[in-house]
Amino acid sequence: MADEDRPGASTAALARIQTLPSWLLNRASARGRRLVAEALARDGMRMPHHAVLSAVADLGPVAQAELGRTTGFDPKDMVGILNDLQAQDLVSRAPDPSDRRKNAITLTPAGRRRLARLAKLGDEANETLLAALTPAERELFLALLTRVVEEDA
């Protein structure tokens, strides 16, 4: 009987997969996304909206097309996200002074206040994510993750 045909072989294969760094990182990432999404939802914010709001804070005033390229959102999705954020008075759209054919997106004062609240919620979610680690382990873990991510940059 071949190894793969014997009882328990699939369990051994699954156990092996569950120890792979890629599998563990994926599980940790999924847990982190869930925790952050739940935290943001307590303030009525969805993750894509938070990402765009954060990008506008860093880049603004920014052209809508550049904002889409920077965040990686499809232009149709970007329009919807910006419509939602503008309806909540978190961003404003105005003709770009350097090219009136484009919209410049800017964070409003309400957007700045909301972003500050969301940052606290995100910090709490990340605290929960890393609660099992000591402060020294967290520092090492983040340094190692940064190195792994920088390899892809």
C-alpha positions as CSV (number, residue, x, y, z in Angstrom):
1,M,0.0,0.0,0.0
2,A,1.4,3.4,-1.0
3,D,1.9,6.0,1.7
4,E,-0.8,8.3,0.3
5,D,-3.3,5.4,0.3
6,R,-2.9,4.5,3.9
7,P,-5.3,5.7,6.6
8,G,-4.1,8.9,8.3
9,A,-2.0,10.0,5.3
10,S,-4.2,13.0,4.6
11,T,-4.1,14.0,8.3
12,A,-0.3,14.0,8.2
13,A,-0.4,16.0,5.0
14,L,-2.8,18.5,6.5
15,A,-0.7,18.7,9.7
16,R,2.4,19.5,7.5
17,I,0.5,22.2,5.6
18,Q,-0.6,23.8,8.9
19,T,3.0,24.3,9.9
20,L,4.1,26.0,6.7
21,P,5.0,29.7,7.2
22,S,2.7,30.7,4.2
23,W,-0.3,28.9,5.9
24,L,0.4,30.4,9.3
25,L,0.9,33.9,7.8
26,N,-2.4,33.6,5.9
27,R,-4.3,32.6,9.0
28,A,-2.7,35.4,11.1
29,S,-3.5,37.8,8.3
30,A,-7.2,36.6,8.1
31,R,-7.5,37.0,11.9
32,G,-5.9,40.5,11.8
33,R,-8.3,41.6,9.0
34,R,-11.3,40.2,10.9
35,L,-10.3,42.0,14.1
36,V,-9.7,45.3,12.3
37,A,-12.9,45.0,10.3
38,E,-14.9,44.4,13.4
39,A,-13.2,47.3,15.2
40,L,-13.9,49.7,12.3
41,A,-17.5,48.5,12.0
42,R,-18.1,49.6,15.6
43,D,-17.6,53.1,14.2
44,G,-19.6,52.4,11.1
45,M,-16.6,52.2,8.8
46,R,-15.7,49.6,6.3
47,M,-12.0,48.7,5.5
48,P,-11.9,50.0,1.9
49,H,-13.4,53.3,3.1
50,H,-10.8,53.5,5.9
51,A,-8.0,52.7,3.4
52,V,-9.1,55.5,1.1
53,L,-9.7,58.0,4.0
54,S,-6.1,57.2,5.2
55,A,-4.7,57.7,1.7
56,V,-6.4,61.0,1.3
57,A,-5.0,62.1,4.7
58,D,-1.5,61.2,3.5
59,L,-1.7,62.4,-0.1
60,G,-4.4,65.1,-0.1
61,P,-5.3,67.0,-1.9
62,V,-5.0,64.2,-4.4
63,A,-6.4,63.5,-7.8
64,Q,-9.1,60.9,-7.8
65,A,-7.2,58.8,-10.5
66,E,-4.0,58.9,-8.5
67,L,-5.9,57.9,-5.4
68,G,-7.2,54.9,-7.2
69,R,-3.7,53.9,-8.5
70,T,-2.2,54.4,-5.0
71,T,-4.8,52.3,-3.2
72,G,-5.3,49.7,-5.9
73,F,-9.1,50.1,-6.1
74,D,-10.9,49.8,-9.4
75,P,-12.0,53.2,-10.6
76,K,-15.7,52.2,-10.4
77,D,-15.2,51.1,-6.8
78,M,-13.3,54.3,-6.0
79,V,-16.2,56.4,-7.2
80,G,-18.6,54.5,-4.9
81,I,-16.2,54.8,-1.9
82,L,-15.7,58.5,-2.4
83,N,-19.4,59.0,-2.8
84,D,-19.9,57.3,0.6
85,L,-17.1,59.3,2.2
86,Q,-18.4,62.6,0.8
87,A,-22.0,61.8,1.9
88,Q,-20.6,61.5,5.5
89,D,-18.7,64.8,5.0
90,L,-15.4,63.0,5.5
91,V,-13.8,64.1,2.2
92,S,-14.5,66.9,-0.3
93,R,-14.1,66.9,-4.0
94,A,-13.2,70.1,-5.9
95,P,-11.8,70.9,-9.3
96,D,-8.0,70.4,-9.2
97,P,-6.4,73.9,-9.5
98,S,-3.7,72.5,-11.7
99,D,-6.1,70.7,-14.0
100,R,-9.7,71.6,-13.8
101,R,-10.7,68.4,-15.6
102,K,-9.7,66.4,-12.5
103,N,-11.1,66.3,-9.1
104,A,-8.9,66.9,-6.1
105,I,-9.9,64.9,-3.0
106,T,-9.3,66.5,0.4
107,L,-9.9,65.3,3.9
108,T,-12.5,67.5,5.8
109,P,-12.1,68.4,9.5
110,A,-14.8,65.7,10.2
111,G,-12.7,63.3,8.3
112,R,-9.6,64.1,10.4
113,R,-11.5,63.5,13.6
114,R,-13.0,60.3,12.3
115,L,-9.6,59.0,11.2
116,A,-8.2,59.7,14.7
117,R,-11.0,57.6,16.2
118,L,-10.4,54.8,13.7
119,A,-6.7,54.8,14.4
120,K,-7.5,54.1,18.1
121,L,-9.9,51.3,17.1
122,G,-7.3,49.8,14.8
123,D,-4.6,50.0,17.5
124,E,-6.9,48.1,19.9
125,A,-7.5,45.4,17.2
126,N,-3.8,45.0,16.6
127,E,-3.3,44.8,20.4
128,T,-5.7,41.9,20.5
129,L,-4.0,40.3,17.5
130,L,-0.6,40.3,19.3
131,A,-1.9,39.8,22.9
132,A,-0.2,36.4,23.1
133,L,3.2,37.9,22.6
134,T,5.4,39.6,25.1
135,P,6.6,43.2,24.2
136,A,10.0,41.8,23.2
137,E,8.4,39.1,21.1
138,R,6.2,41.7,19.4
139,E,9.1,43.8,18.5
140,L,11.0,40.8,17.1
141,F,7.9,39.5,15.3
142,L,7.3,42.9,13.6
143,A,10.9,43.3,12.6
144,L,10.9,39.8,11.1
145,L,7.6,40.4,9.2
146,T,9.0,43.7,7.9
147,R,12.0,41.9,6.5
148,V,9.8,39.2,4.8
149,V,7.6,41.9,3.3
150,E,10.5,44.0,2.1
151,E,11.8,41.1,0.1
152,D,8.7,41.5,-2.1
153,A,9.2,45.3,-2.5
